Amino acid sequence: MNKGQIILTLALSLFMASAAWAQGDEPPAPAPAPAFGPDYPVPTISENPPISAIDQPGLEPHAAPESFLLPGLHFSESVDSNAGNTLGGSTVSPVTRGMGSLTLQKLWKNYAVAMDYIGGVVYYDQKGIGLQQLQQFDIDNRINWKRGQLAIRDSFSYLPEGNFGFQAYGGSGAYNSGLASLGSGMLGAAAFGGQTSSFNGGGGVSVGQVPRLTNLGLADIVENLTPKSSVTLSAGYGIVHFYGDLNSVTGGPANVAFIGSSEETLQVGYDRTLNPKDQVALSYGYQGFNFSTVGTAIHSHVLQAMYGHRVSGRMDFTIGAGPQFTHISDVAYVCTFLGIPVPILPTDCPNIGGSLVGVPQSGDHIGVAGRVSLRYRFPKTSVSLTYDRFNTSGSGLFAGSRSDNVVLSAQRPLSRIWDIFSDVGYSRNSRLQVGGSTVNANSFTYVYAGAGLHRQFGRNFRGFVSYQFNDISFDSSCPVLGTLLSSAGTVGCSSGSQRHVGSIGLDWTPRPIRLD
């Protein structure tokens, strides 16, 4: 997808929102009467959506949706032990962020739209990085009828580095300020059993400060067949594009070009409600990846059996697993001299005056894909634990990877004005493509752990202080040449890096402006 197509996608989303706004300023009305049972209004939000759908139930029971507009300003200052995020890097630098946000939610009788924008700049006080942009825009359009719902969503971002683990830094974007009333699946969800991003599951890990553009569009339908059964259909298209190459420790390029990708997803599911708290579902999903390296593509088919247990306002548990069938097509380059294959590394081919010839190859793999999600709300503490195992885009380091991601987060108020939060994540990514790799490695792991404090200052201001630790490591002793400078001044390699980040910041979010 080129830049014109991206702009057209965003323009169409904005046009839909504008058209909805033009329907008039009539106050929000209750949702249509249910297709089954007595003819009386019901809440707009489903407290128990199908487990094969994208949306998850809120842990705020009977939350009353409303139309509102919410602006915000967000400032923070950090001390980063490896701001360049380079392998083996250890240069301490200050990092300054300044952002503005705007959240809109507008409800009509059978239609709702939510938009969320947060953007600004970040300044890395380090040579070769400097001033960078941060932009994210999300939109969610929903049309309701008696037995179902159609949702059209889009999530766009332009960031200087990956976003896996960003939530542990402590900042409060606009998306934390009320959009959950339209469903937690709005921001970046994918079409695989409500998981929170198969598309970015492996795309959020980063090495170096290389700006990246991501865009994910989704359309999904939920249709109730009977009071206890429903079908779901989801389809999505996403891209990841990188701007720039990884720099070496000398300040010049390390000749590492990140791998861009596009992905198509499709899922169809059948859900059955056993009782008010339990559901089961069967789903089929398709993933198709195409990469910027010539001739590389991955096609996956996933079958899943799912089970969900939900207690309104307290707990949401979902588990799903099944076989994953993956077909990989690739191009292997062979060195030839006078038309005869030579058994040497492709990088050494020019030294003998040979030429590289691409040889198509393919392979099939059978594995297991799945997801486990547990969200529990204690009287004062909220805990969330998720585990995902799917094929992903490879974070620009691999042309596709098999990713295992685990995220654990918790939040607890300490008093009326103080609360504490923590976030821990783990990601393991194993290369799928034989020849498609930015780094000389077969797998890498990424771990982060963060914690912090929030303090409310009056009605409109909230400060925070946080600390986060990041660690990335490869299974090769030299994944990228030229990323480590020894004490003797020679350029070498490092198989990983660690990063310590301490931050302090202030958020300004006034009372929401009601639009009813």
ABEGO torsion letter per residue (X at the ends): XBAAAAAAAAAAAAAAAAAAAAAEABBBBBBBBBABEBBBBBBABBABBBAABABBBBABBGBBBBBBBBBBBBBBBBBBABAAGBBGBABBBBBBBBBBBBBBBBBBAABBBBBBBBBEBBBBBBBGAEBBBBBBBBBBBBBBBAABBBBBBBBBBBBABBABGAAAAGBBBAAAAGAAAAEAAABGBBABGGBAGAAAAAAABBBEBBBBBBBBBBBBBBBBABAABBBBBBBBBBBBBBBEBBBBAAGBBAGBBBBBBBBBBBBBBBBBBABAABBBBBBBBBBBBBBABBGBBBBBBBBBBBBBBBBBGABBBBBBBEBBBBBBBBBBBBBBBGGBBBBBBAAAAAAAGBBBBBBBBBBBBBBBBBBBBBBBBBAABBBBBBBBBBBBAGGGABBEBBBBBBBBBBBBBABAABBBBBBBBBBBBBBABAABBABBBABBBBBBBBBBBBBBBEAABBBBBBBBBBBBBBABABABBGABBBAAGBBBBBABBBBBBBBBBBBBBBBBBBAX
